[in-house]
Amino acid sequence: MGVLSNIEPYGVFHFFEEICGIPHGSSDTKKISDYLVKFAIDKNLRYIQDESNNVIIFKDGTAGYEDSAPVMLQGHMDMVCEKDVDCDIDFERDGLRLVLEDGVISADGTTLGGDDGIAVAFALAILDADDIPHPPIECVFTVDEEIGMLGAAAIDCSPLKSRIMLNLDSEDEGYLLVSCAGGACATCHIPVEYENAEDDHSVVKIIVEGLTGGHSGVEIIKQRANADKQLARLLYNIGRDVPYRLISIKGGLKDNAIPNKAEAYVGIDPEDVDNFVKSAEKNEKILRHEFGNTDPELVVKVETDLSDDLGSYNNADDVQNDMYGRTMINRVMTEKSSDIVIRSLMMMPNGIQKMSNDIEGLVQTSLNFGILNTTEDEVTASFSVRSSVQSEKENLIDQLRCVSVSAGGSLEVQGDYPAWEYRHDSPLRDIMVDVFEEQYGRKPVIQAIHAGVECGFFAGKLPGLDCVSFGPDMKNIHTSRESMDVASVQRTWRYTCLLYTSPSPRDKRQS
């Protein structure tokens, strides 16, 4: 007997538990895809499985709803696989160990995969039931949403007739998501040259750390300090006080995360080291004053004893200690390259660029300076660019391209995904608000987010698509503390079933 076998609605929790028993991490979706195909075959339902492992399952409308407008129910089948250090689960072979306690479902030591396993469970429960009235339905299960919405990008939507879509990939009950940003990863490539310095330079490492960081979509509005951007500012300002040559610079790990640490190595005349330190301290006070509320732990450090710390950045033959024990180096960037890198990083835009005029408090356009790195012949700067207006996203990418080309380099754009623009006229949204108010006795919150969801891809591929995203309460998704509230799932299930028996947006428009 399963952990969830005594919970109603039986179909939803039965299928969710079955899904949790099948490995289905991102990039490992063949098994869960085949499970969906077998379900369709067993139920004698028409299905499509594509080369990416996306699956579409079709079911005719029930009696009285045969001629209603078809409705699409959509979610993704992959999950984020994270676990505690001492957890022995092998995500490629093992199912999850579910835990039910005080009306909350979690997994022992791992992520739960409620994002977005609950969407798959809802869809299967509806497809399986013979006592739930519904119009013709098209259940669309995509893969690899968590690593770039690859399934939604690849899926062929031509077999889909519906222009009404319910997306079950939200984690807050009572919120209806109606718009999201499109985005892309843009990487600036700035070529650099090195030379042997006429005189040996002391090596100094400067670090900005202790920043708050965060998600570049959801938390960009909090105006937190960006470590990559602030390091560039530090180096520019220090260069006004003390001459130096850049050796290397790096910061951040992901383009969509606000970096909380960045560092650089510079070559400097030994006699100027003390002045470099004093200038860094002066500029640290400026940053701490500006970001005292958002980044109270911000600190700037300067390290001068680096004899054991340079192997990954420079040829060991270039590093030595002088008679005073100072770390010395004779190979640095040329003066021109050093200046171009710092000035280019200073000119690159970052943060909020425009707020929405349609939805109060929504960031419409932004970019995040996420990854900064140095190789043998270039410095790269990677940005997560987001906007709910396609033309504004393209304009930001062009700005980065102009800076890169002016520095003698180039721009590389990857992972471009479309925005889901807000619809002023949305019959589906109106119906969902009315049904919600009838069930809950209050109005839902109409929400837009400054991050990507699969609705953007479907809206781009299906002209005229009217879609809304919603879901039950889940907490701490993508962590081993992920949980899902049973009562919220039950309410959301009732809400979904009521939506199917409400007049369709097309029918409502014609009435």
TIVOVO-730796 format. One record per residue (C-alpha): z, y, x. Coordinates in steps of 0.25 Angstrom, whole numbers, padded with zeros to 4 digits, always signed. Layout:
N
ZYX...
This chain:
511
+0000+0000+0000-0004+0014+0005+0005+0025+0008-0001+0033-0003-0004+0022-0013+0006+0027-0023+0001+0042-0024-0007+0047-0035-0019+0050-0035-0020+0036-0030-0035+0037-0027-0033+0050-0018-0022+0044-0010-0028+0030-0009-0041+0035-0003-0033+0045+0006-0025+0034+0012-0037+0025+0014-0044+0037+0021-0031+0038+0030-0033+0024+0034-0047+0026+0040-0049+0033+0053-0056+0046+0050-0054+0056+0061-0065+0066+0064-0077+0060+0071-0072+0046+0066-0077+0046+0052-0086+0034+0051-0075+0025+0045-0070+0035+0034-0085+0038+0031-0088+0023+0029-0075+0022+0020-0081+0032+0011-0094+0025+0011-0088+0012+0007-0080+0019-0004-0093+0024-0010-0100+0011-0009-0088+0004-0016-0088+0014-0027-0103+0013-0028-0105+0028-0025-0116+0035-0019-0113+0040-0005-0120+0046+0008-0114+0043+0022-0121+0051+0033-0122+0050+0048-0110+0059+0050-0102+0050+0041-0101+0060+0030-0100+0053+0016-0105+0058+0002-0101+0050-0010-0106+0053-0024-0101+0050-0038-0107+0053-0051-0099+0061-0061-0090+0054-0071-0093+0054-0086-0094+0068-0092-0097+0074-0078-0110+0067-0074-0118+0080-0075-0107+0089-0069-0110+0096-0056-0107+0087-0044-0095+0091-0036-0093+0088-0021-0080+0083-0015-0079+0085+0000-0070+0083+0011-0071+0077+0025-0066+0063+0030-0062+0066+0044-0048+0069+0048-0041+0076+0060-0034+0065+0069-0022+0071+0075-0009+0063+0078+0005+0064+0084+0006+0060+0099+0014+0047+0096+0005+0043+0084-0003+0029+0087-0014+0032+0076-0028+0030+0082-0036+0038+0073-0049+0030+0076-0043+0017+0071-0030+0020+0063-0028+0025+0049-0017+0035+0047-0002+0032+0043+0000+0039+0031+0014+0045+0027+0019+0049+0013+0031+0057+0012+0037+0066+0002+0023+0068-0005+0016+0071+0008+0006+0062+0016+0004+0062+0031+0001+0053+0042+0010+0047+0052+0007+0055+0065-0007+0059+0062-0015+0068+0054-0017+0064+0039-0031+0067+0037-0028+0074+0023-0039+0084+0029-0048+0079+0023-0044+0064+0019-0039+0070+0006-0053+0075+0002-0059+0061+0004-0048+0054-0004-0050+0064-0016-0065+0061-0015-0063+0046-0015-0053+0046-0026-0063+0054-0035-0074+0045-0031-0066+0032-0034-0060+0037-0047-0066+0033-0061-0056+0042-0069-0059+0056-0063-0069+0064-0070-0079+0071-0060-0093+0076-0059-0103+0070-0049-0096+0071-0036-0101+0071-0021-0090+0067-0011-0093+0072+0003-0085+0067+0014-0088+0074+0028-0084+0070+0042-0079+0077+0054-0074+0090+0047-0063+0091+0056-0071+0092+0069-0082+0103+0064-0086+0098+0050-0097+0090+0056-0098+0081+0043-0101+0093+0034-0110+0099+0044-0118+0086+0045-0118+0081+0030-0131+0082+0022-0128+0089+0009-0141+0086+0002-0136+0075-0006-0125+0083-0012-0128+0089-0026-0114+0096-0028-0112+0111-0026-0098+0110-0029-0089+0105-0018-0074+0102-0018-0069+0102-0003-0056+0095-0001-0053+0100+0013-0042+0110+0011-0027+0108+0013-0020+0118+0004-0018+0115-0011-0021+0127-0020-0031+0133-0010-0046+0133-0013-0054+0135-0001-0067+0142-0004-0073+0147+0009-0072+0144+0024-0078+0150+0037-0089+0144+0044-0088+0143+0059-0094+0139+0073-0089+0137+0087-0096+0147+0096-0094+0145+0111-0097+0157+0121-0102+0152+0135-0100+0163+0146-0106+0159+0159-0097+0162+0172-0099+0162+0187-0089+0159+0198-0088+0164+0212-0080+0163+0224-0071+0175+0225-0071+0183+0237-0056+0182+0238-0047+0171+0233-0041+0174+0220-0028+0170+0214-0029+0162+0202-0022+0167+0189-0021+0160+0176-0018+0168+0163-0014+0161+0150-0013+0167+0136-0005+0157+0128+0005+0155+0117-0004+0160+0106-0003+0155+0092-0017+0149+0091-0021+0143+0078-0033+0139+0069-0045+0149+0071-0049+0148+0057-0036+0148+0049-0028+0156+0058-0038+0166+0064-0033+0176+0053-0019+0176+0060-0025+0184+0072-0018+0176+0083-0021+0178+0097-0033+0170+0103-0029+0165+0117-0044+0165+0122-0046+0179+0117-0033+0185+0122-0035+0178+0136-0049+0186+0137-0042+0198+0133-0031+0196+0144-0041+0194+0155-0049+0206+0151-0037+0215+0151-0031+0209+0164-0044+0211+0170-0043+0226+0168-0030+0226+0177-0033+0215+0187-0047+0210+0192-0048+0195+0191-0059+0184+0190-0059+0174+0179-0059+0159+0183-0058+0152+0170-0053+0154+0156-0050+0145+0144-0042+0144+0131-0042+0137+0118-0045+0123+0114-0053+0124+0100-0062+0135+0095-0056+0135+0082-0041+0136+0087-0036+0150+0091-0032+0147+0106-0018+0149+0110-0020+0148+0125-0030+0153+0135-0030+0154+0150-0038+0159+0162-0039+0158+0177-0042+0170+0185-0044+0173+0199-0037+0186+0204-0034+0193+0217-0020+0188+0222-0016+0203+0222-0019+0205+0208-0011+0193+0202+0001+0201+0199-0007+0212+0192-0014+0201+0184-0001+0195+0179+0004+0209+0175-0009+0212+0167-0007+0199+0160+0007+0202+0156+0003+0216+0151-0008+0210+0142+0001+0199+0137+0010+0210+0131-0002+0215+0124-0006+0202+0118+0008+0199+0114+0009+0212+0107-0004+0210+0099-0001+0195+0096+0014+0195+0095+0014+0191+0080+0003+0181+0080+0005+0175+0094+0020+0178+0098+0019+0167+0110+0007+0173+0117+0009+0174+0132+0000+0177+0144+0003+0169+0157-0002+0171+0171-0001+0160+0181-0004+0161+0195+0001+0148+0201-0011+0139+0198-0013+0130+0209-0012+0118+0200-0019+0124+0188-0034+0126+0192-0040+0113+0193-0047+0113+0180-0053+0127+0182-0058+0128+0196-0062+0120+0208-0050+0116+0216-0057+0121+0229-0056+0135+0223-0041+0135+0221-0031+0137+0232-0017+0143+0235-0015+0154+0245-0003+0156+0254+0005+0162+0243+0003+0150+0234-0006+0158+0225-0018+0150+0218-0031+0156+0223-0045+0153+0219-0059+0158+0225-0068+0155+0213-0068+0164+0201-0078+0169+0190-0087+0180+0195-0082+0194+0191-0094+0195+0181-0091+0181+0175-0076+0184+0174-0079+0198+0167-0089+0192+0158-0080+0181+0153-0068+0190+0150-0077+0201+0143-0084+0191+0135-0071+0184+0130-0066+0198+0127-0078+0201+0118-0079+0188+0110-0074+0190+0096-0062+0182+0091-0054+0182+0079-0056+0187+0064-0069+0195+0063-0069+0197+0048-0060+0194+0036-0066+0190+0022-0069+0200+0011-0069+0189+0001-0056+0182+0003-0044+0190+0007-0038+0185+0021-0049+0176+0025-0055+0177+0039-0070+0178+0037-0075+0178+0051-0068+0174+0064-0069+0168+0078-0059+0161+0087-0060+0161+0102-0056+0146+0103-0060+0140+0117-0061+0147+0130-0066+0139+0142-0071+0140+0156-0081+0130+0163-0088+0131+0176-0098+0141+0172-0094+0147+0159-0083+0152+0150-0084+0147+0135-0077+0153+0123-0078+0146+0110-0076+0152+0096-0073+0147+0082-0082+0156+0074-0078+0157+0059-0083+0164+0047-0085+0162+0032-0098+0171+0033-0109+0164+0041-0115+0177+0046-0102+0182+0052-0100+0169+0059-0114+0170+0065-0111+0184+0069-0098+0180+0077-0106+0169+0084-0116+0180+0088-0105+0189+0094-0101+0177+0103-0115+0174+0107-0117+0189+0111-0105+0189+0119-0109+0176+0126-0123+0180+0129-0118+0193+0134-0110+0186+0144-0122+0178+0149-0118+0165+0140-0121+0159+0127-0115+0155+0114-0114+0140+0108-0111+0138+0094-0106+0125+0088-0100+0119+0075-0106+0130+0066-0101+0128+0052-0104+0136+0039-0095+0145+0032-0091+0142+0017-0093+0156+0011-0084+0161+0000-0091+0160-0014-0088+0171-0023-0094+0163-0035-0087+0149-0034-0087+0141-0048-0080+0130-0041-0069+0139-0035-0067+0145-0049-0065+0131-0055-0056+0126-0044-0047+0138-0046-0046+0136-0061-0043+0121-0060-0033+0124-0050-0026+0134-0058-0026+0125-0070-0019+0114-0062-0010+0122-0053-0007+0134-0062-0010+0143-0051-0023+0148-0043-0027+0142-0030-0029+0150-0018-0044+0153-0015-0045+0151+0000-0055+0153+0011-0052+0149+0026-0058+0153+0039-0061+0139+0044-0072+0129+0041-0072+0119+0030-0084+0109+0026-0087+0118+0014-0095+0127+0023-0105+0116+0027-0106+0111+0012-0108+0125+0007-0119+0128+0017-0126+0115+0014-0125+0115-0001-0130+0129-0006-0121+0134-0018-0110+0124-0015-0097+0129-0022-0085+0123-0015-0070+0124-0013-0060+0117-0004-0046+0112-0008-0036+0101-0005-0022+0097-0006-0010+0102+0003-0011+0096+0017-0002+0101+0029-0004+0101+0044-0018+0095+0044-0024+0090+0057-0010+0087+0062-0001+0075+0062+0007+0082+0052-0004+0083+0042+0001+0080+0028-0004+0080+0013+0004+0083+0001+0002+0072-0010+0005+0081-0022-0005+0091-0017-0015+0080-0016-0012+0076-0030-0014+0090-0036-0027+0092-0028-0032+0079-0033-0029+0083-0048-0036+0097-0045-0048+0090-0039-0050+0081-0051-0048+0093-0061-0059+0100-0053-0069+0088-0056-0067+0089-0071-0068+0105-0071-0081+0111-0075-0090+0111-0063-0093+0125-0057-0108+0123-0062-0103+0119-0076-0093+0131-0076-0104+0141-0071-0113+0136-0083-0102+0137-0093
